Structures are given as structure tokens and as C-alpha cells.
Amino acid sequence: MVTTGHSQAGVPAFAGVEHFVEAFDRLVVQPRRRRSRVPVVLLSEPGQGRDGQRIVAGLYRRLLGRETRLASHAYLRGSGDPAWTPPEDPVLGRLYLFSQLTRQLMETMPRGTGKLRLPCYQLLRSIVTAPPVEGLGDRHHSELKDHAYAGHREVSSLARVLWWLGGRDQASGGTLLELLWNFVAGPLFQRLPRAVYVRRANRLMLGNSRRQRWYAEWARLQQGTPPTDFFRSARDLVHGGDAEQFDRILVHALLADLDSACRKRLLNPWRRRRVCRFVLLVAEAGGENSREQRFLRELRSATEDLRCTSVVAVAAGVRSLAHRIPDIEVATLSAAGAELANVAEHGSAPGSPTGMVVPVVDAGADDDPAATYWLRRRPTLAPPSKRWGPRAEIVGTVGVLALVLALTGISLGPLGKADADACRGSTFLGTDGQCVGVAEGAASFGKDSGDRALRDVLERIERQNGEMDKELSGRTDTGGPAGRTVVYFGPLSGGKDAEDPVRGGTLAELRGIAIAQGQVNAQALRSGERVPLRVLAANAGDRFKDAPDVARRVVRLAERDRSIVGVVGFGQSRRKTYEAVRIFGDAGIPMVGTSGTADALLQQSGHYYQMAPTDSRAAAVMASFARHAPMAAGGKPVRRVQLIADPADAYSASLAASFREEYGAKGTDVLLYTPADAPEPPPASRGLSGSELPAVEDLARQVCGAVAREPRTAVVWAARGSQFHPFLSEIARISRDCPKVVVLGDDDLTTALSEERRPWEVFGGLSLYYVSHGRAAALAQDSGEAAAFLSAYDAAYGKDESTRTSTMRDDAHVAIGWDAMRYLAEGVDQAWRGTGGHDERLDRGLLQGVLYQGLGGGGFDGATGRIDAHGAAGGGRLTEKKLLGVERDGKNGPRTVLLCGMVARGDTRAEWGDGSHPCP
């Protein structure tokens, strides 16, 4: 690898290349489970610079490895190379770049990793190279399928052998004997394999997985309707588009294949050796309208659309850029290396730019001696080698499996009655060693999952499900609706070392959903005019760590069980939660959120409807309260704010950023603290700046010092409630300088009130205020629904003496769970009435239509205030003026000091406080 000469400032341009190369190496060999999307690196070289090309050439030689190729790669030298000779045929000429790319990727597969297969790309290539046929009838599609199968035979040895065994007919130049053999054997060896291929092609391109769904979505956008047959849609779409559309469809197909090629398969030792990403290198990208840059633009867009993690691309010789999509702009190769290292460590945040532009300055100097010396001593990477080859591993695996099966058969004789697997039903072992997945009761989550209070709620739901099924099975008339199923999606277990097995407001939400289910089913079974609901619990793992996998399990279950109409939950705004919402949305399953409030949550899917106010609105209320409320000593407003947030947490970062924007940077100190057991790594780019503190002790010391300097300082707690008790413990330890601390917390802080020790028992000098979604006890006089909720809660849990759960009557998470279940139940009822009593027509698609158009009557009064359910067609999927409160809590219980929003129909609170401060 050669270097880049010297920069104009006299500093060797090589400086930083070593950091760039190290980051490149790390990305290429990064383990599959830790990968995220990698931005395309564009080495910008205005004029006639060639340093970027030297860098790319060096990376190419580096990939060749010492003894074997490090990774499958393609090195496109560009149209300036003499060997670059596209065919004169216009279609084949447009395919030339793809032909070069795929040929090199196949030829450079490292030893022992098997043959690279690209079924999606090969299929679409056959479509675009098919000769034009007049007409659009069945004959046209049949000839198109023949052409595609002929292309398949070029890459499949089995298909070629079967076709040869089928013989030739007279039209193909066969003799009479061959014609007779073809008449007998042709259906078995030719027409049947062709039919199987056509069916597999349709499933490959129109299936349900993310790798398959991209084509169906693309075709729907082009034609307006979802395709039902691949061959009837592909030809017209591909041939009718422009050059960019031509590239777009092929790039999507290629990336889908490459992502699939990296996924391991249980009995495929070749795939297990695919430990490296695929690498694409472009020596000369040219100007903004060049063939190579058009390909790179489509590559970047497709990588983001498919969330492709299997490709690293570096392009040199970028003469000019078409700024159609945003880029990460860095000044040096060293900075580029740092950005790539950050991507390798923390991943790419959703929505982050898909390209990175690095200016490379060429001064015409010779190679840097220091660079040459460093690169000579720097060994090229080699992929990890296996002691056994793939074939030997297959033989060993089969032998070991046979031995295990034999021993298992022997051991199961006396122990056949024992239950060796604690995870039963649709559950499986999750990230933290707990049972996650879908279950109807508490037993399927294992004996050690959750705590007693949670298991009591799950057992209540299980009893109510059984009572509903028993009642429906005993009906003699067929006029009423059959039961439907709702899935609760939340974190029902904590990590192995978690003090609280159920973190956040999960237990409270689930109590509200269980009580609402009892009320809904009592009315439905009594009248026969409403739809009774069964509830399944889906454990998404500690702080939603297993949310995407569990969401896929729910989707597969919904495909088999038509009674599943919706999902309720999503009580924490995390990146894994976002991914789960997208999975449900892609499957067409309506969702009603509970207390998840980050602004970005609504943007993940049009099938998601939110009960709680957004973070930006909650932050505006907090800012107004912090600015005007007499929280400080002597009944005066505060002068300074210590804003505490977790930048790695989507909810916390969103709330803190909105608060700072509303309250203003003046007088606000931002303290950033991420706990050591954070479930997700910090995002690659942070939108929140402040003082980063490594430990909770440092956080407490910083706050205590600020309060000592200015007693009228308040802490605005935008972090998770699970970190509040450790913070207070540290404050209590050093409270000599700060005997009194005022805290204004977010709604997640209510979870700290359910601990065995209340916050003011941990630190006696605490004055605590916190945001609430609407405490039903404060609304009962003005809202009949809030009073009905309290009556139902007292009937179910009125005798609860537990220190932890006795406070839940005042926790708005319970009431918002009730409202979410009521909202979904009302949507199901209206969807059923819309069928005219034809129960078989009621499904989740019809429910989505009702929720999207909005509930009849414009909404209902909920236990947490008015629910303005106008739907997306009526302006949004949440209540714009949803009720928000601020509670003052202490030894005598909570007291509402602020209410903003709609309490009930005709009762909207627009001002708060003695000074009549306007509500945000």
C-alpha cells in the first residue's frame, strides 16, 4: 500500500492513514452479531489527485491476505482503466458494472467458505436481459419464465443435469428418439423443476422476511398495488424505468443476497466460516453524473432501506459530489478512522447519513518513507482458521449428533416425566438467561421469572382468559362475536443481577390492562354486543433487549392465529423498542402504546397509536413549572437547573433535549451519566452535549456542589427512575454541603416510588416533584371514567398490603394501561359492528382501518384524561392536548400541583398556578 504524499501545511498526508486502515480492518472482521450499517467512504479528490486511488489500491492488496484472501471483495478500476470495455449492447452495457462486481465477489470467496450464491440478483438479471416480447398475455409471462429458468441453469449444476436428462424435443433439434424420450421424461426432469423454480422465485421475491419484502414494497410503490405474481410485475417495472431505477432494483437485490449469504445456517460449515464482511472498492468514482457515482448513490440508499450490515464500501477519485443525500463530512483520514471506529464500537444510529466524505489532498510528492516503513512492518490480517475443513466438520457434526441422540434416548427413559426445559410454549431463552417470548400465563416464563406481584397479575389474566373461553364455548346462539386476542408487549423480567425483576412501569401497566380486560369481558359476555378479549403476555426481556426477536415470534404466531388483532404495551422508548414497532408495522398489526413517550416512537410505524403525551410536550410542561413554580427555599422559583440525562437512552435524551430547548441554555447545566449496565450502547452521534460523568458518585458530587453554591438550584431528572435511588444514596452520604435538594422528575421517576424504601426515606432532605400522565384519584370528581377505574382497582387490589404495590393506586401507569386496553377494545367493537355481524370479516386489517380513520364520536373520557381518538385521518395518532400533571410527593402521599390538558369532554385546563400561568 502506498501513501498519500504531503499536505500543503507540511504535515505528511500519510498521518492518520494508519488509523483509517485499523478501523477498516476492524470493520471487515467484525463479528456478525455486533454489526450495524457502515457508511460508504468517499475519498474526495478534486482535480487530478491520485492519492485516494493509492489508498484504495493498498486496501485491495491488503484484502489478499498472507496465505488466503481475507474477505470476499470486488475492486472496480473504473471506466478510465484500459481493461474496462463494456459490451456494445445497451442492456449488457448497463449491466457491465454489476457483472464485474458479482464476478469478483464470487471469485474472491475465502477458502473454506463455499460458493457465493446470489439468487435475487441472478433472477432480476435474467428478467432485464430477456428479449422483448410483444403483448402482455400469458404467453409473454410463460416465455419470461422460460428465459429466467434458462439463466438459472447457467449457475445451477443440478438444474443443468435434470434438463439434460429430460432430452430435447424436435424444436430444439432433437432426433425422433430424443423427441420420444422428451415426451416421456420431459415432464419429470424439465417441466416439474421449472415449476418448482417459478414457485420458489415467487416466494423468494414476495415472501415475508425483510430480505424478501423489499421487492414487494418497491413494486407496490411503482404500480400502486401489491404484486401477486413476481413475473407479472417485474418485467414491466424494470424495463419501464430510467437508469437510476434500473440500478436501484439490482442494488437492492444484490444487497439482499449478500446479507443473506452472511447469515449462518446450522448444518452449513461453509457459512460458519464467513466471518468477514463483503468489501467493495472503487478506484475512480468520477463526477456526480458518472456511472460509478450513480451506483454508489443507489448503494447508499439501499443499504439504509434494507439495514444491510454485510458490506463495507470505499470509493476513491470522487471529483464532484451530488449532494442529494446528507454526508458525514470529516477533515482528515484520521478523523474518518475515528468515525469508523465509533461505528464499529457503537453502531450507526437510525437515520444517520449513509456516506462519509474525506478530502484527500495530493501534493505530487513521492511516497512517504515513514509510511512505507510502517506498512512493511504492519502484517496483513488473516481470517481465523479452523482446525478441520468443512467436510470433516460435517462428518464430525453428524457423529456428535448421533451420539447425543443416543445418549438422550437412554437418559429420557427414567427421567421422561421431568420438565428439563423451563421455557415452554412460545418462549425461549433470552439475552439475560430469562424466558422471553409469548405465553398465556405465568408458568411458561419459568419458575424464576419475575416476582410474586407480577405472577399474580399474569395468573389473573390467565383466569380471565379461561373464563372467557368457557363462557363462549357454552353459548347456544351464534349471534354474538367470537373472542379476539390482544398481545401485551413489555419487559416482564429483569437481568440476573437486577434488584427489581420488573423495571419501569411494567407491573403497573399490566395491572391496568388486567383490570380493563375484566371490565371489557364482563360487559361483552353480558350483552353479546361487544367483543370479548383474550390477553397473551409477550416478555420482551430486560429493558426490551430481546424485543425484535420476540416481535418476530408474535408475528409468526399471528400468521397462524387469525384471532390476534393487536398489540398493546411498548412502555419504554428504546432503540430495540423502535425496531420491534417497525416489525409489527411491516406485518400490518395495529399497536397501542402505553407510557412510551419519546417523540421518535410515533415515527416508526403508521400502525402505532400512542396514549401518552410526547416527550417534547412533557418537557414543555416541566420547563414551565421549573420557571414559575415556587419550588426553592422560601417559596421562590429556582435560579439554576441541573439537568441529568442518559445520552445512550432514547427516551432520556429526547426528554432532556426538549427540556433544554424549552427552558433555555442559560442557567442550565447538563450532566450526562450512562449506567454501567445500560442495555444499549450510546448512539454514534449524540444530539445532547454536556458534562459526561463516569459514575453516580461523581454525579451526586457535582449536584451537591451546585446546590451548595446556589441554594435555589433544582435538579431536573430526565434519566430513568431505576437510577434515582443510587443517586439519592450518594447524596445522603455527602449531604453535609447540601442538606436539602429539590428534584423535578419525569414520569419514569414514578417507578422509584414503588421501591421498598421511599425516596425521602433514602434522603430526608428531598423535595420531590414529578410529571404524571394523570393521577386518577385527582380526576375522580371531574371524570366518571377515572372514578370507575378506581372502583375497579379497589375491587381487585384494595386489600393489598405490600409496601411496593400499595402505592400503585396513585401510579398513572396503571390508569394508562387501563386506557390503552379500553382504546383497543373500543376499536375492536367498532370494527365488528362495521362488519354487520359477519364475525369472520373481523381481523387486524379491519381494526387498523378503524383506528386510522378514528373512533366514532371522536374519542372517550379515560382514567388519565380525555382520549382524542381521531386517528391519523383526523390529524394524528395521539391526543395533542393529552392531560399532563405535576405531583408533589412526600410522606403524606401525592398532591397534584399542576394540570394541563383535557380532563374530560368540555373540561380543558389551559392555565395553572396562582399566577395563572398558561399551559404549554
ChimeraX attribute file (.defattr): number of C-alpha atoms within 10 A of each C-alpha:
attribute: neighborCount
match mode: 1-to-1
recipient: residues
	/A:1	15
	/A:2	20
	/A:3	25
	/A:4	27
	/A:5	23
	/A:6	20
	/A:7	17
	/A:8	11
	/A:9	7
	/A:10	8
	/A:11	10
	/A:12	18
	/A:13	25
	/A:14	23
	/A:15	20
	/A:16	17
	/A:17	20
	/A:18	17
	/A:19	18
	/A:20	21
	/A:21	20
	/A:22	16
	/A:23	21
	/A:24	22
	/A:25	19
	/A:26	17
	/A:27	24
	/A:28	24
	/A:29	20
	/A:30	18
	/A:31	14
	/A:32	16
	/A:33	8
	/A:34	11
	/A:35	21
	/A:36	22
	/A:37	23
	/A:38	26
	/A:39	25
	/A:40	24
	/A:41	21
	/A:42	27
	/A:43	27
	/A:44	24
	/A:45	24
	/A:46	18
	/A:47	12
	/A:48	9
	/A:49	19
	/A:50	21
	/A:51	27
	/A:52	27
	/A:53	25
	/A:54	17
	/A:55	24
	/A:56	24
	/A:57	19
	/A:58	16
	/A:59	21
	/A:60	20
	/A:61	14
	/A:62	20
	/A:63	21
	/A:64	19
	/A:65	17
	/A:66	14
	/A:67	10
	/A:68	15
	/A:69	19
	/A:70	27
	/A:71	27
	/A:72	22
	/A:73	28
	/A:74	22
	/A:75	20
	/A:76	20
	/A:77	19
	/A:78	19
	/A:79	18
	/A:80	12
	/A:81	11
	/A:82	8
	/A:83	9
	/A:84	14
	/A:85	11
	/A:86	16
	/A:87	12
	/A:88	9
	/A:89	9
	/A:90	10
	/A:91	13
	/A:92	16
	/A:93	14
	/A:94	17
	/A:95	20
	/A:96	16
	/A:97	19
	/A:98	19
	/A:99	15
	/A:100	15
	/A:101	18
	/A:102	19
	/A:103	14
	/A:104	17
	/A:105	20
	/A:106	17
	/A:107	13
	/A:108	20
	/A:109	20
	/A:110	21
	/A:111	16
	/A:112	18
	/A:113	19
	/A:114	17
	/A:115	15
	/A:116	19
	/A:117	16
	/A:118	19
	/A:119	18
	/A:120	22
	/A:121	22
	/A:122	19
	/A:123	20
	/A:124	21
	/A:125	21
	/A:126	19
	/A:127	21
	/A:128	21
	/A:129	16
	/A:130	19
	/A:131	11
	/A:132	11
	/A:133	11
	/A:134	8
	/A:135	9
	/A:136	10
	/A:137	9
	/A:138	10
	/A:139	12
	/A:140	16
	/A:141	17
	/A:142	13
	/A:143	14
	/A:144	21
	/A:145	22
	/A:146	16
	/A:147	18
	/A:148	25
	/A:149	20
	/A:150	17
	/A:151	18
	/A:152	19
	/A:153	16
	/A:154	10
	/A:155	14
	/A:156	12
	/A:157	11
	/A:158	11
	/A:159	20
	/A:160	16
	/A:161	13
	/A:162	17
	/A:163	21
	/A:164	14
	/A:165	16
	/A:166	22
	/A:167	22
	/A:168	21
	/A:169	18
	/A:170	13
	/A:171	8
	/A:172	9
	/A:173	10
	/A:174	15
	/A:175	14
	/A:176	12
	/A:177	13
	/A:178	16
	/A:179	20
	/A:180	16
	/A:181	17
	/A:182	22
	/A:183	15
	/A:184	13
	/A:185	17
	/A:186	22
	/A:187	13
	/A:188	16
	/A:189	19
	/A:190	20
	/A:191	15
	/A:192	12
	/A:193	18
	/A:194	21
	/A:195	13
	/A:196	10
	/A:197	17
	/A:198	19
	/A:199	13
	/A:200	13
	/A:201	21
	/A:202	15
	/A:203	14
	/A:204	19
	/A:205	23
	/A:206	21
	/A:207	16
	/A:208	15
	/A:209	14
	/A:210	13
	/A:211	23
	/A:212	20
	/A:213	17
	/A:214	22
	/A:215	24
	/A:216	22
	/A:217	15
	/A:218	17
	/A:219	19
	/A:220	14
	/A:221	11
	/A:222	13
	/A:223	12
	/A:224	10
	/A:225	11
	/A:226	16
	/A:227	18
	/A:228	11
	/A:229	16
	/A:230	19
	/A:231	21
	/A:232	18
	/A:233	18
	/A:234	19
	/A:235	19
	/A:236	14
	/A:237	17
	/A:238	21
	/A:239	17
	/A:240	11
	/A:241	13
	/A:242	10
	/A:243	14
	/A:244	13
	/A:245	15
	/A:246	18
	/A:247	23
	/A:248	21
	/A:249	23
	/A:250	25
	/A:251	22
	/A:252	25
	/A:253	25
	/A:254	23
	/A:255	24
	/A:256	27
	/A:257	21
	/A:258	24
	/A:259	18
	/A:260	15
	/A:261	18
	/A:262	21
	/A:263	15
	/A:264	16
	/A:265	11
	/A:266	8
	/A:267	12
	/A:268	15
	/A:269	20
	/A:270	19
	/A:271	20
	/A:272	17
	/A:273	21
	/A:274	25
	/A:275	20
	/A:276	23
	/A:277	24
	/A:278	25
	/A:279	22
	/A:280	20
	/A:281	23
	/A:282	25
	/A:283	27
	/A:284	26
	/A:285	33
	/A:286	24
	/A:287	17
	/A:288	16
	/A:289	12
	/A:290	17
	/A:291	18
	/A:292	21
	/A:293	23
	/A:294	18
	/A:295	19
	/A:296	22
	/A:297	21
	/A:298	19
	/A:299	23
	/A:300	21
	/A:301	18
	/A:302	23
	/A:303	23
	/A:304	18
	/A:305	11
	/A:306	18
	/A:307	18
	/A:308	21
	/A:309	21
	/A:310	27
	/A:311	24
	/A:312	19
	/A:313	21
	/A:314	24
	/A:315	27
	/A:316	28
	/A:317	27
	/A:318	29
	/A:319	19
	/A:320	17
	/A:321	16
	/A:322	12
	/A:323	8
	/A:324	7
	/A:325	11
	/A:326	12
	/A:327	17
	/A:328	17
	/A:329	15
	/A:330	16
	/A:331	11
	/A:332	19
	/A:333	23
	/A:334	20
	/A:335	17
	/A:336	25
	/A:337	21
	/A:338	18
	/A:339	20
	/A:340	27
	/A:341	21
	/A:342	17
	/A:343	22
	/A:344	23
	/A:345	19
	/A:346	18
	/A:347	20
	/A:348	22
	/A:349	16
	/A:350	15
	/A:351	7
	/A:352	16
	/A:353	19
	/A:354	22
	/A:355	22
	/A:356	21
	/A:357	22
	/A:358	23
	/A:359	17
	/A:360	25
	/A:361	22
	/A:362	20
	/A:363	16
	/A:364	13
	/A:365	14
	/A:366	11
	/A:367	17
	/A:368	18
	/A:369	13
	/A:370	13
	/A:371	20
	/A:372	15
	/A:373	10
	/A:374	12
	/A:375	16
	/A:376	11
	/A:377	8
	/A:378	10
	/A:379	11
	/A:380	17
	/A:381	20
	/A:382	17
	/A:383	19
	/A:384	11
	/A:385	10
	/A:386	10
	/A:387	8
	/A:388	11
	/A:389	15
	/A:390	19
	/A:391	13
	/A:392	11
	/A:393	17
	/A:394	16
	/A:395	10
	/A:396	13
	/A:397	14
	/A:398	12
	/A:399	12
	/A:400	12
	/A:401	11
	/A:402	12
	/A:403	12
	/A:404	12
	/A:405	12
	/A:406	11
	/A:407	11
	/A:408	11
	/A:409	11
	/A:410	11
	/A:411	11
	/A:412	11
	/A:413	9
	/A:414	8
	/A:415	10
	/A:416	10
	/A:417	8
	/A:418	8
	/A:419	9
	/A:420	8
	/A:421	10
	/A:422	18
	/A:423	21
	/A:424	18
	/A:425	13
	/A:426	18
	/A:427	21
	/A:428	22
	/A:429	18
	/A:430	22
	/A:431	13
	/A:432	16
	/A:433	15
	/A:434	26
	/A:435	27
	/A:436	32
	/A:437	30
	/A:438	26
	/A:439	22
	/A:440	22
	/A:441	20
	/A:442	20
	/A:443	18
	/A:444	21
	/A:445	30
	/A:446	18
	/A:447	14
	/A:448	13
	/A:449	24
	/A:450	21
	/A:451	16
	/A:452	10
	/A:453	14
	/A:454	21
	/A:455	19
	/A:456	14
	/A:457	21
	/A:458	25
	/A:459	16
	/A:460	19
	/A:461	26
	/A:462	22
	/A:463	15
	/A:464	21
	/A:465	24
	/A:466	14
	/A:467	15
	/A:468	21
	/A:469	16
	/A:470	11
	/A:471	11
	/A:472	18
	/A:473	10
	/A:474	8
	/A:475	11
	/A:476	7
	/A:477	8
	/A:478	10
	/A:479	12
	/A:480	19
	/A:481	22
	/A:482	19
	/A:483	20
	/A:484	21
	/A:485	19
	/A:486	21
	/A:487	22
	/A:488	25
	/A:489	30
	/A:490	28
	/A:491	30
	/A:492	30
	/A:493	30
	/A:494	22
	/A:495	22
	/A:496	13
	/A:497	8
	/A:498	12
	/A:499	11
	/A:500	15
	/A:501	20
	/A:502	24
	/A:503	22
	/A:504	25
	/A:505	29
	/A:506	27
	/A:507	27
	/A:508	26
	/A:509	28
	/A:510	26
	/A:511	27
	/A:512	27
	/A:513	27
	/A:514	25
	/A:515	25
	/A:516	23
	/A:517	23
	/A:518	23
	/A:519	17
	/A:520	19
	/A:521	23
	/A:522	15
	/A:523	14
	/A:524	20
	/A:525	19
	/A:526	9
	/A:527	11
	/A:528	16
	/A:529	16
	/A:530	24
	/A:531	26
	/A:532	28
	/A:533	27
	/A:534	24
	/A:535	24
	/A:536	22
	/A:537	27
	/A:538	27
	/A:539	26
	/A:540	29
	/A:541	28
	/A:542	26
	/A:543	26
	/A:544	28
	/A:545	21
	/A:546	22
	/A:547	31
	/A:548	21
	/A:549	20
	/A:550	25
	/A:551	24
	/A:552	17
	/A:553	18
	/A:554	25
	/A:555	19
	/A:556	13
	/A:557	14
	/A:558	19
	/A:559	12
	/A:560	10
	/A:561	13
	/A:562	14
	/A:563	19
	/A:564	24
	/A:565	25
	/A:566	26
	/A:567	26
	/A:568	26
	/A:569	26
	/A:570	29
	/A:571	25
	/A:572	29
	/A:573	22
	/A:574	25
	/A:575	25
	/A:576	21
	/A:577	27
	/A:578	23
	/A:579	19
	/A:580	24
	/A:581	29
	/A:582	21
	/A:583	23
	/A:584	22
	/A:585	17
	/A:586	17
	/A:587	17
	/A:588	18
	/A:589	23
	/A:590	26
	/A:591	29
	/A:592	24
	/A:593	27
	/A:594	28
	/A:595	28
	/A:596	24
	/A:597	28
	/A:598	23
	/A:599	18
	/A:600	16
	/A:601	26
	/A:602	21
	/A:603	12
	/A:604	16
	/A:605	19
	/A:606	19
	/A:607	24
	/A:608	27
	/A:609	27
	/A:610	24
	/A:611	25
	/A:612	29
	/A:613	22
	/A:614	23
	/A:615	25
	/A:616	20
	/A:617	21
	/A:618	27
	/A:619	25
	/A:620	20
	/A:621	25
	/A:622	28
	/A:623	22
	/A:624	19
	/A:625	23
	/A:626	23
	/A:627	16
	/A:628	14
	/A:629	21
	/A:630	14
	/A:631	22
	/A:632	19
	/A:633	14
	/A:634	8
	/A:635	9
	/A:636	12
	/A:637	18
	/A:638	22
	/A:639	16
	/A:640	20
	/A:641	26
	/A:642	20
	/A:643	24
	/A:644	25
	/A:645	27
	/A:646	24
	/A:647	27
	/A:648	22
	/A:649	22
	/A:650	24
	/A:651	26
	/A:652	25
	/A:653	24
	/A:654	25
	/A:655	27
	/A:656	27
	/A:657	21
	/A:658	22
	/A:659	26
	/A:660	20
	/A:661	14
	/A:662	18
	/A:663	20
	/A:664	11
	/A:665	12
	/A:666	10
	/A:667	13
	/A:668	19
	/A:669	18
	/A:670	21
	/A:671	19
	/A:672	22
	/A:673	22
	/A:674	20
	/A:675	14
	/A:676	9
	/A:677	9
	/A:678	12
	/A:679	17
	/A:680	16
	/A:681	15
	/A:682	20
	/A:683	21
	/A:684	20
	/A:685	15
	/A:686	11
	/A:687	10
	/A:688	16
	/A:689	12
	/A:690	14
	/A:691	13
	/A:692	16
	/A:693	16
	/A:694	13
	/A:695	13
	/A:696	21
	/A:697	16
	/A:698	15
	/A:699	20
	/A:700	22
	/A:701	18
	/A:702	15
	/A:703	22
	/A:704	25
	/A:705	15
	/A:706	21
	/A:707	22
	/A:708	17
	/A:709	11
	/A:710	13
	/A:711	20
	/A:712	20
	/A:713	26
	/A:714	26
	/A:715	23
	/A:716	25
	/A:717	26
	/A:718	25
	/A:719	26
	/A:720	25
	/A:721	20
	/A:722	18
	/A:723	16
	/A:724	18
	/A:725	19
	/A:726	14
	/A:727	19
	/A:728	22
	/A:729	18
	/A:730	19
	/A:731	27
	/A:732	20
	/A:733	12
	/A:734	15
	/A:735	21
	/A:736	11
	/A:737	14
	/A:738	19
	/A:739	17
	/A:740	21
	/A:741	25
	/A:742	21
	/A:743	20
	/A:744	26
	/A:745	26
	/A:746	25
	/A:747	27
	/A:748	25
	/A:749	24
	/A:750	26
	/A:751	22
	/A:752	21
	/A:753	23
	/A:754	21
	/A:755	17
	/A:756	12
	/A:757	13
	/A:758	16
	/A:759	23
	/A:760	17
	/A:761	14
	/A:762	17
	/A:763	21
	/A:764	14
	/A:765	18
	/A:766	20
	/A:767	19
	/A:768	19
	/A:769	26
	/A:770	22
	/A:771	25
	/A:772	27
	/A:773	25
	/A:774	31
	/A:775	28
	/A:776	26
	/A:777	21
	/A:778	19
	/A:779	20
	/A:780	18
	/A:781	10
	/A:782	13
	/A:783	22
	/A:784	15
	/A:785	21
	/A:786	27
	/A:787	19
	/A:788	16
	/A:789	26
	/A:790	20
	/A:791	12
	/A:792	17
	/A:793	20
	/A:794	13
	/A:795	11
	/A:796	15
	/A:797	15
	/A:798	13
	/A:799	9
	/A:800	13
	/A:801	10
	/A:802	11
	/A:803	14
	/A:804	17
	/A:805	18
	/A:806	15
	/A:807	18
	/A:808	25
	/A:809	21
	/A:810	20
	/A:811	26
	/A:812	27
	/A:813	33
	/A:814	30
	/A:815	33
	/A:816	29
	/A:817	32
	/A:818	27
	/A:819	31
	/A:820	28
	/A:821	29
	/A:822	20
	/A:823	22
	/A:824	22
	/A:825	24
	/A:826	22
	/A:827	23
	/A:828	27
	/A:829	19
	/A:830	18
	/A:831	26
	/A:832	23
	/A:833	17
	/A:834	16
	/A:835	13
	/A:836	9
	/A:837	15
	/A:838	13
	/A:839	19
	/A:840	12
	/A:841	14
	/A:842	23
	/A:843	19
	/A:844	21
	/A:845	15
	/A:846	20
	/A:847	25
	/A:848	24
	/A:849	16
	/A:850	21
	/A:851	29
	/A:852	24
	/A:853	18
	/A:854	22
	/A:855	20
	/A:856	14
	/A:857	9
	/A:858	12
	/A:859	18
	/A:860	20
	/A:861	18
	/A:862	27
	/A:863	32
	/A:864	36
	/A:865	31
	/A:866	25
	/A:867	27
	/A:868	25
	/A:869	27
	/A:870	22
	/A:871	22
	/A:872	17
	/A:873	12
	/A:874	14
	/A:875	14
	/A:876	19
	/A:877	24
	/A:878	23
	/A:879	23
	/A:880	16
	/A:881	20
	/A:882	23
	/A:883	25
	/A:884	27
	/A:885	23
	/A:886	27
	/A:887	24
	/A:888	16
	/A:889	19
	/A:890	17
	/A:891	9
	/A:892	6
	/A:893	10
	/A:894	20
	/A:895	15
	/A:896	19
	/A:897	14
	/A:898	20
	/A:899	26
	/A:900	21
	/A:901	22
	/A:902	23
	/A:903	27
	/A:904	23
	/A:905	14
	/A:906	8
	/A:907	13
	/A:908	17
	/A:909	18
	/A:910	15
	/A:911	16
	/A:912	17
	/A:913	15
	/A:914	7
	/A:915	9
	/A:916	9
	/A:917	14
	/A:918	13
	/A:919	18
	/A:920	17
